[in-house]
Amino acid sequence: MTEFTGERVVPGEVEIDLLNEHLARYAFAARLARGKRVLDAGCGLGYGAARLVPCARRVVALEIDSQAVETARRQYACEGLDFLRGDCRELPFPDGSFDLVVAFEVIEHLEQWERLLAESRRVLAPWGELVVSTPNRLYYTESRDTVNPFHVHEFEYGEFCEALERHFPHLCVFLENHADGVVFSPLVASGVETAIESVAAEPSSSHFFVAVCSARPLHGSPAFVYIPRSANVLREREQHIALLEHELEQKNHWLEQAKQDLSQLHENYQTLEREARQAIQTLEEENLRKTEWSRQSEAEVERLKGLLENLQVLFDERTAWALQLEAERADLAANYQRLEAEAEKVRADLKACVNQLHATEADLEERTRWAQSLDRQREEMEARIARLTADLNSLYGSPAYRIGKRLGLAPVPPSDPKRKIDD
């Protein structure tokens, strides 16, 4: 069974007076539906559309909620009744498809409510009628100080009439109200006669407005009285009182349970209060410890700040020293590069000298070998000269030379101061 949420009426889930308000509208519309093609726009769970079937030629019930459509199909399926899913602001039917359109308690739920009126005019035949209902805002919301969260826009009497007249030139607005009555009914009734005491109509205090609208003039607007099966008001009130007594007993039970829960909550509160006081005392002691720790921490921070300042001074000195060393290192690097260039030149010169020395050594060795060769030649020449000298001396001292010299045949020897040749 579909749960009643306040958005739509669920038979069996709402109080009988609320259900009768809705059933009365369909009974009102049934008089206009005889032999006609009827569209129930925003049919809800379909209980009202089913009540139009016996008098109408055919009834199409349209609802945007797919779950509601499925529920209606299961509960009210019958010949001559079709349940469709669709939007009242975009009716999925050709122009002039229906003779009667009913839209009960729908318009106040729509953001673009005027499209419902325009679409209803479009799908109606030229002689067709729209029956539309809505709660009176002055009574429903303002006088009762309640707000229905499912209602988007509610109407006063004048505003409702003006909205309908923009689409339908002819209309008759009925004021729907609950009224006490006395019913005289035989066991088998042969008809119904009503006597309505003449009273002045007061739209501002009416519960609901039910309007019959048409593009053509309307003929006759008799008052309509709906007496539901449960019209025994005294019995209904007794049952209602019994229900209220049951609810009161249930609420008393809930109240007693609530008192017990409140007592338990009070005990729990006292326990929590004691625990809270202990926790607060513990937190205060902890806070004192943390305060002392904070004081010590601040002193330590101050000491560390002084140390940091000293370290900063030392760091600045070391930085200056490092910058000086860097400058000296740069100078040394430049000098090193200069000395390296000079050393490279010296190495080149030294290499040239070494190469020259090697060449000189080679030449000296060659000259030494040549001098040694000359010494050997000199020695050989001296030895030969000595031999020749000895031979000459032997020759010049020989008797034969002396004889030849005397004879003028021998050569005159060269003068030699070291040697004296005997004449």
C-alpha positions in Angstrom: 0.0 0.0 0.0 1.3 3.5 -0.9 2.2 5.6 2.1 0.4 8.9 2.6 3.0 11.7 2.5 0.7 14.8 2.2 1.3 15.2 -1.5 -1.6 12.9 -2.6 -4.5 11.2 -1.0 -4.2 7.5 -0.3 -7.5 5.8 0.5 -7.3 3.9 3.8 -4.3 6.0 4.9 -6.1 9.4 5.5 -8.9 10.5 7.7 -12.4 10.1 6.2 -13.1 13.8 6.0 -10.1 14.4 3.8 -11.0 11.5 1.5 -14.6 12.7 1.3 -13.3 16.1 0.1 -11.7 14.4 -2.9 -14.5 11.9 -3.6 -17.1 14.8 -3.6 -15.3 16.5 -6.4 -15.4 13.4 -8.6 -19.1 13.0 -7.7 -19.6 16.7 -8.8 -17.7 16.0 -12.1 -19.6 12.7 -12.8 -22.8 14.7 -13.6 -20.8 16.5 -16.4 -19.1 13.3 -17.6 -22.2 11.4 -18.9 -21.4 9.9 -22.3 -18.3 12.0 -22.7 -14.6 11.4 -23.4 -12.9 12.4 -20.1 -9.3 13.2 -19.2 -8.4 13.0 -15.5 -5.2 15.2 -15.4 -3.1 14.4 -12.4 -5.2 11.4 -11.3 -2.9 10.3 -8.4 -3.7 6.7 -7.4 -6.8 6.5 -9.7 -9.6 6.1 -7.2 -11.4 9.2 -8.6 -11.0 8.2 -12.3 -12.6 4.8 -11.5 -15.7 6.6 -10.2 -16.1 8.4 -13.5 -16.1 5.2 -15.6 -19.8 4.2 -15.1 -21.1 7.4 -16.6 -18.4 8.4 -19.1 -17.9 7.0 -22.6 -14.2 6.6 -21.9 -11.8 7.8 -19.2 -8.1 8.5 -19.7 -6.2 9.0 -16.4 -2.8 10.8 -16.6 -0.2 10.9 -13.8 3.5 11.9 -13.9 4.5 9.5 -11.0 5.2 6.1 -12.6 4.8 4.3 -9.2 1.3 5.8 -8.8 0.4 4.8 -12.3 1.4 1.1 -11.6 -0.6 1.1 -8.4 -3.7 2.5 -10.1 -3.5 -0.1 -12.9 -3.3 -2.9 -10.3 -6.2 -1.6 -8.2 -8.6 0.0 -10.6 -8.1 -1.8 -14.0 -11.4 -2.0 -15.9 -13.0 -1.6 -19.3 -13.1 2.0 -20.5 -10.3 3.2 -18.2 -6.7 3.8 -19.3 -3.9 4.9 -17.0 -1.0 6.7 -18.7 2.2 8.3 -17.4 2.6 11.9 -18.6 3.0 15.6 -17.6 -0.1 17.8 -17.2 1.9 20.7 -18.7 2.6 18.8 -21.9 -0.5 16.7 -22.5 0.4 13.9 -25.0 -2.9 14.1 -27.0 -4.1 15.7 -30.2 -6.2 18.9 -30.2 -9.9 18.4 -29.4 -9.4 14.8 -28.0 -11.7 15.2 -25.0 -15.1 16.5 -24.0 -14.3 17.0 -20.3 -11.0 17.5 -18.5 -10.9 17.3 -14.7 -7.8 18.5 -12.8 -8.4 18.3 -9.0 -5.8 19.6 -6.6 -3.1 19.7 -9.3 -2.6 23.3 -10.3 -1.1 24.4 -7.0 1.6 21.7 -7.3 3.0 23.0 -10.6 5.8 25.5 -11.3 4.4 26.4 -14.7 0.8 26.1 -13.7 -0.6 28.2 -16.5 0.5 25.6 -19.1 -2.0 23.2 -17.5 -4.8 25.6 -18.4 -3.4 26.2 -21.9 -3.0 22.5 -22.6 -6.5 21.7 -21.2 -8.0 24.3 -23.6 -6.0 22.7 -26.5 -7.1 19.1 -26.0 -10.8 20.0 -25.3 -13.4 20.0 -28.1 -15.0 23.4 -28.9 -17.9 22.5 -26.6 -15.7 20.9 -23.9 -15.4 21.8 -20.3 -12.6 22.0 -17.7 -13.4 21.3 -14.1 -10.4 22.4 -11.9 -10.1 22.7 -8.2 -7.6 24.3 -5.8 -7.5 25.3 -2.1 -8.3 28.8 -1.0 -5.0 30.4 0.1 -6.7 32.7 2.6 -8.2 29.8 4.4 -5.8 26.9 3.7 -2.6 28.7 4.6 -3.1 32.0 6.2 -6.0 31.3 8.6 -4.7 27.9 9.6 -1.0 29.2 9.8 0.2 26.0 8.0 2.3 25.6 4.9 2.1 22.6 2.6 5.7 22.0 1.3 4.3 20.3 -1.8 2.3 23.4 -2.9 4.2 25.7 -5.3 1.5 28.4 -5.8 -1.8 28.8 -4.0 -4.7 31.1 -5.2 -7.1 33.6 -3.8 -10.6 33.8 -5.3 -9.9 36.8 -7.5 -6.5 35.6 -8.7 -8.0 32.1 -9.5 -10.8 33.7 -11.6 -8.4 35.9 -13.5 -6.1 33.0 -14.4 -9.0 30.9 -15.7 -10.5 33.8 -17.7 -7.2 34.2 -19.6 -7.9 30.8 -21.3 -11.7 30.3 -20.9 -14.2 33.1 -21.6 -16.9 31.4 -19.6 -16.7 29.9 -16.2 -18.6 29.3 -13.0 -16.7 29.0 -9.7 -18.3 26.8 -6.9 -17.2 27.2 -3.3 -16.5 23.8 -1.7 -17.0 23.5 2.1 -17.8 20.9 4.7 -21.3 21.4 6.2 -23.3 19.7 8.9 -26.5 18.2 7.7 -29.4 16.1 8.8 -30.3 13.1 6.5 -33.8 11.5 6.4 -33.3 8.2 4.6 -35.8 5.3 4.3 -34.5 1.8 3.9 -35.2 2.0 0.2 -35.0 5.5 -1.2 -36.8 6.4 -4.4 -34.9 9.6 -5.0 -33.1 12.4 -3.2 -34.3 15.9 -2.4 -32.2 18.6 -0.8 -33.0 21.7 1.1 -30.1 24.2 1.3 -30.6 27.1 3.6 -29.9 30.3 1.7 -26.6 31.8 2.9 -24.4 34.5 1.4 -21.4 33.0 -0.5 -18.1 34.1 1.1 -15.1 33.2 -1.2 -12.6 34.5 1.3 -13.7 31.9 3.9 -14.3 29.0 1.5 -12.2 25.9 1.9 -11.7 25.1 -1.8 -12.6 26.5 -5.2 -14.1 24.2 -7.9 -14.4 26.0 -11.3 -16.2 24.8 -14.4 -14.7 26.5 -17.5 -15.6 26.4 -21.1 -15.1 28.2 -24.4 -18.9 28.4 -24.8 -21.5 29.7 -22.5 -22.5 27.6 -19.5 -26.1 26.8 -18.8 -27.2 26.5 -15.2 -25.1 26.2 -12.0 -27.1 24.4 -9.4 -25.6 23.9 -6.0 -24.4 20.3 -5.4 -24.5 18.4 -2.2 -22.4 15.3 -1.7 -23.4 12.9 1.2 -20.9 10.1 1.5 -21.7 6.7 2.9 -20.2 7.6 6.2 -22.6 10.5 6.6 -23.8 9.5 10.1 -22.0 12.4 11.7 -22.7 11.4 15.3 -21.3 7.9 14.6 -18.3 9.3 12.8 -17.7 11.7 15.7 -18.0 8.9 18.2 -15.5 6.8 16.2 -13.3 9.8 15.9 -13.5 10.4 19.7 -12.7 6.7 20.2 -9.7 7.1 17.9 -8.7 10.2 19.7 -9.0 8.4 23.0 -6.8 5.6 21.7 -4.3 8.1 20.4 -4.5 9.9 23.8 -3.8 6.6 25.6 -1.0 5.9 23.2 0.4 9.4 23.8 0.1 8.9 27.6 2.0 5.7 27.2 4.6 7.6 25.1 4.6 10.4 27.8 5.2 7.9 30.5 8.0 6.3 28.5 9.3 9.8 27.8 9.3 10.5 31.5 11.2 7.4 32.2 13.6 8.2 29.4 13.9 11.8 30.8 14.7 10.3 34.3 17.3 8.1 32.8 18.6 11.0 30.8 18.7 13.1 34.0 20.8 10.3 35.7 23.0 10.1 32.7 23.3 13.9 32.8 24.3 13.9 36.4 26.9 11.1 35.7 28.2 13.1 32.8 28.3 16.2 34.9 30.4 14.5 37.5 32.6 13.1 34.8 32.8 16.6 33.2 33.8 18.2 36.6 36.5 15.6 37.0 37.6 16.1 33.4 37.6 19.9 33.9 39.7 19.5 37.0 42.1 17.2 35.1 42.2 19.6 32.3 42.9 22.5 34.7 45.8 20.6 36.3 47.0 19.7 32.8 46.7 23.4 31.8 48.8 24.4 34.8 51.5 21.9 33.8 51.3 23.1 30.2 51.5 26.7 31.5 54.7 26.0 33.4 56.0 24.1 30.4 55.1 27.0 28.3 57.0 29.4 30.6 60.0 27.2 30.6 59.7 26.8 26.8 59.6 30.6 26.5 62.8 30.9 28.6 64.5 28.3 26.5 63.3 30.1 23.4 64.9 33.3 24.7 68.1 31.5 25.5 68.1 29.9 22.0 67.4 33.3 20.5 70.6 34.7 22.2 72.5 31.7 21.1 71.1 32.2 17.6 72.2 35.8 17.6 75.7 34.8 18.7 75.8 32.1 16.0 74.5 34.7 13.5 77.4 37.0 14.4 79.9 34.1 14.2 78.3 33.1 10.9 78.6 36.6 9.5 82.3 36.7 10.6 82.9 33.2 9.1 81.1 34.4 6.0 83.3 37.4 5.7 86.4 35.2 6.3 85.1 32.8 3.7 84.6 35.6 1.2 88.1 36.8 1.9 89.4 33.3 1.4 87.5 33.1 -1.8 89.0 36.3 -3.0 92.5 35.0 -2.1 91.7 31.7 -3.7 90.7 33.6 -6.8 94.0 35.5 -6.8 95.9 32.3 -6.2 94.1 30.6 -9.0 95.0 33.6 -11.3 98.6 33.4 -10.1 98.6 29.6 -10.6 97.3 30.0 -14.1 100.0 32.7 -14.8 102.7 30.5 -13.2 101.4 27.5 -15.1 101.7 29.4 -18.3 105.2 30.5 -17.4 106.1 26.9 -16.4 104.7 25.7 -19.7 107.0 28.2 -21.4 110.0 27.1 -19.3 109.2 23.5 -20.0 109.1 24.3 -23.7 112.4 26.2 -23.4 113.9 23.4 -21.3 112.8 20.9 -23.9 114.4 22.9 -26.6 117.6 23.1 -24.5 117.5 19.4 -23.9 117.0 18.8 -27.6 120.0 21.2 -28.2 122.0 19.5 -25.5 121.3 16.1 -27.1 122.4 17.5 -30.4 125.5 19.0 -28.8 126.3 15.7 -27.1 125.9 13.9 -30.3 128.2 16.5 -32.1 130.7 16.3 -29.1 130.7 12.5 -29.3 131.4 12.8 -33.1 134.1 15.4 -32.5 135.6 13.3 -29.7 135.7 10.3 -32.0 137.3 12.6 -34.6 139.9 13.9 -32.1 140.6 10.4 -30.9 141.2 9.5 -34.6 143.5 12.5 -35.0 145.4 11.5 -31.8 145.9 8.0 -33.2 147.0 9.5 -36.5 149.3 11.9 -34.7 150.8 9.0 -32.6 151.2 7.0 -35.7 152.8 10.0 -37.5 155.1 10.7 -34.5 156.1 7.0 -34.4 156.8 7.1 -38.1 158.6 10.4 -37.8 160.6 8.8 -34.9 161.4 5.9 -37.1 162.3 8.1 -40.0 164.4 10.3 -37.7 166.1 7.3 -36.4 166.6 6.0 -39.9 168.0 9.4 -41.0 170.2 9.7 -38.0 171.4 6.2 -38.7 171.8 7.2 -42.3 173.5 10.5 -41.6 175.8 8.8 -39.1 176.7 6.1 -41.4 180.2 6.0 -43.0 178.6 5.9 -46.5 176.8 9.2 -45.9 179.9 10.8 -44.7 181.8 9.6 -47.7 179.0 10.8 -50.0 178.8 14.2 -48.3 182.5 14.6 -48.7 182.3 13.7 -52.3 179.3 16.1 -52.7 177.0 13.4 -53.6 174.9 13.2 -50.5 172.0 15.6 -49.8 172.5 18.2 -47.2 170.3 17.4 -44.1 168.0 20.0 -42.8 169.2 22.0 -39.9 168.2 20.5 -36.6 169.2 22.3 -33.5 168.7 19.3 -31.5 171.0 17.2 -33.5 174.5 17.8 -34.5 175.7 16.0 -37.5 179.2 15.4 -37.8 180.7 16.8 -40.9 
